[in-house]
Amino acid sequence: MAAPESSPTPAQQGPPSGERMMMWGVAVVLVVVGLIGGKTHDTAAGPAQAGGAASLTRPAGKQLPRSRPTRLLIPKIGVDAPFTELSLSAAGQLQPPPADDVNLVGWYGKGVTPGETGTAIIAGHVDTKTSAAVFAGLDELSQGDRFTVRRADGKDADFVVDSSETFEKNDFPDRRVYADVPRAEARLITCAGDYDRGAADYTENLVVFAHLV
């Protein structure tokens, strides 16, 4: 059950000490399945299928060769964070970045690298057991804002935000978020909404959609 409308946002309050940490939920399972070319649940196509005809009409735009991301810079919200590579658990779920480092973002290592053609997935904690975390201010980003991913090849991947949207976790638009696309795009993802103590999870996901410029 959601908290009353007057409740503080997760960045302001969140769950009590000892429980406060980003929970990844269903959306992460879907991205992992999609990025490795498998099938999603029966009601949605995987990312490799989800772009459809609409995505094929987009211009290819700028793109960079594959290279591991090393640092994420978002000047508007003061983010200057290193990357860690995220992998799958035995259950097939994407492992989150370590919760003991509040200034760390994760990238799925078997997915698209930021700047490469396709959809690169970057995830971070909104808060941890001890404090607000790297993506606590992610909801401040809006259309036209910019961020940069520094890469191991020495090239910077500069992105501009197309939109910032929040989705209920039980109605997450996986085909839209993780669709395979013909240009270089990125998604910044964290948790949002109220913290449901019964489910030990936040109720929503915040997704920032962006493309390489």
Residue, then its C-alpha position, 0 to 999 in steps of 0.5 A: m500500500a502506498a504511503p499518504e500523499s504528504s509522505p516525503t520522497p525516498a530521497q528525503q526519508g526512505p525506509p528506516s536505518g538498516e532497510r534503506m537500499m535501492m531495490w531492483g524489482v521486476a524491471v531488472v529481470l526484464v532488462v537482463v533477459g532482453l539484453i542477452g536476446g532471450k524472451t520476456h514475459d508473455t505480454a511483452a517482446g524483448p528489447a531485440q524485438a521491441g523497437g519495431a518499425a517505429s525505431l527503424t525510421r529514426p536517423a542513425g545519428k552519431q555512434l562510437p565503437r564499443s568501449r568500457p565506461t569508466r566514469l559518469l558525469i552529470p553536472k546539473i545534479g553533481v554526479d561524478a561517479p565511477f562505473t562498476e560492471l554488473s553481472l547476473s546472479a544465479a537466478g538470472q537477475l542483474q546484481p546491483p552496485p555494492a550498497d556500501d559505496v554511495n557514489l557508484v553507478g553500474w553498467y551491464g557488462k554484456g550489454v551495449t556500452p554507452g556511445e555504442t549503437g543500441t540502448a546502454i543501461i546505467a543503473g544506480h542507487v537512490d539511497t543506501k542503508t546509510s545515506a542518499a546515493v548517487f542517483a538521489g537527484l536523478d528526478e531533477l533531470s529534464q529534456g535538454d539536460r546533458f551528461t557525459v560518460r567517460r570511456a576506457d578508449g579516452k573518448d567521451a560519450d555526450f548525451v542529451v536527455d529526451s525525457s524523464e519518466t516514472f513508471e509503476k514497477n508492476d506496469f513497467p514498459d520494458r519494450r519501450v525502455y529496453a528496445d533495440v534502437p539503431r542509434a546510440e541511446a542510454r537509460l539512467i535508471t533508479c527507484a522512485g515513489d514510496y517505499d513499501r515496507g511490506a514488499a521491502d521495495y520502492t513502488e516505482n522506477l525512474v527512467v531518464f531517456a537520452h541519446l548521443v550527441 
